[in-house]
Amino acid sequence: MSSDPAAGVSGLPPAIVAHALGKRYRMGRTTGAFRYRSIREDIAGLHRHFGSRRRAEKAAEETLWALRDISFEVAPGETVGLIGRNGAGKSTLLKVLSRITPPTEGRIEFRGRVGALLEIGTGFHPELTGRENVMLSGAVLGMSKAEIGRKFDDIVEFAGIPKFLDTPVKRYSSGMLVRLGFSVAAHLEPEILLVDEVLAVGDADFQKKCLGRMDELGASGRTVVFVSHSMPSIVRLCSRAILLDHGRVVEDGPAHRVVGRYLESGLGTTVQREWSSVEEGPGDDIVRLVAVRAVTAEGPVPSRDIDIRCPIGIEVEYLNRSTNPDLRPVVLLRFINHENVCLFESLDFNNPDWWGTPRRPGSVKATCWVPGNFFAEGPISVSVFVITTNPTVWRAIEHDAVAFDIVDRSEGDGVRGDLTGDLMGVVRPMLAWTIEVGD
């Protein structure tokens, strides 16, 4: 981690201090503070309480540390980007910083009023109108009615939803919620603004407005912590970046340097991921991932740039250790674009012959083929899950296992044809057309 003290800006104390933060989740447990219980559940609870030591050890194994030993400081007026693969802990860290969820260990200190835009509609009451939620959000931030009134017109104009201002927000689309949520968070003048990458839901013009507004906030001395998968946005907006992986800080320093390490280290874009030993691969005592590769009909993809016309295969190699032929591992792939939008999921039981085949121990190599002229151009990442069913158990998980860039070379025989302008959409299929011309 960088050793530069955050207090070095104008000699002021840091706006944010995070010391040894950790967040642990217990898998499969109900985390709510209260729920009704049956007599059967109470008896089962007694049985668990007086169970064996092995049962306690098993419960301990079912915990997940989403964050561990996170320490950093942010100076007043500094804009810091949080980057890392899906599942690295970025959004969890923002939730801990915004006090939506408490840390399991460590502490946080703030100097200044905190505003946050994390998940869509966070902090909004669904039964209240847009107007009422603006007033409520300002009151939560500690602002007077007069202060909110002075900013109200700017908030509405920026959000672009004047016709729906007196409509309950439960009837808003996700894009409308994002526009209003960001506008409230950015205009009610918190000294510290925490922003997750929910802006991908908005349209391109609104995203540009948001990035411009964040630029203004940083220039005006506000402290901003920003999560994004867009490396150009991180480099443009942030003087500093923090790279997370598996819930820990990998690097903390100048944004251009940290982004460079992310892209070059395999934590960002890679067309192949292999584990040096079976035990190092994600999984459990039933299934272990061995490798995940982007391939073509000729073999492994030579670089991360893939022609839009080329069919792409995602090859998942795993070890099945089960001797039970009815315990059937299933591979699920999740395809995600650069705006963190899930394009689709696919499972290997789409192959009916394989679905009906009894399983046996050994190596399995499953490949999902995506036709050419399907993806829109731009970065694509693929997350891999191996599951067993009846009951459903998630055996192996690797977020952003491989990633690549789809390139449309505009050579006349692709979907774009000879056009050079942008084509909208998250997919770009080559569809059949029929055309009839009248006399």
Buried (B, 14 or more C-beta within 10 A) or exposed (E): EBEBEBBEBEEEBBBBBBBEBBBBBEEEEEEEEEEEEEEEEEEEEEEEEEEEEEEEEEBEEEEEBBBBBBEBBBBBBBBBBBBBBBBBBBBBBBBBBBEBBEBBBBEBEBBBBBBBBBBBBBBBBEEBBBBBBBBBBBBEBEBEEEBBEEBBEEBBEBBBBEEBBEBBBEEBEEBBBBBBBBBBBBBBBBBBBBBBBBBBBBEEEBBEBBBEBBBEBBEEEBBBBBBBBBBEBBBEBBBBBBBBBBBBBBBBBBBEEBBBBBBEBEBBBBBBBEBEEBEEBBBBEBBBBBBBBBBBEEEEBEEBEBBBBBBBBBBBBBBBBBEEEEBBBBBBBBBBBBBBEEBEEBBBBEEEEBEEEEBEEEEBEBBBEBEBBBBBBBBBBBBBBBBBEEEEBEBBBBBBBBBBBBBBEBEEEBBBEEEEEEEEEBEBEBEEEEEEEEE
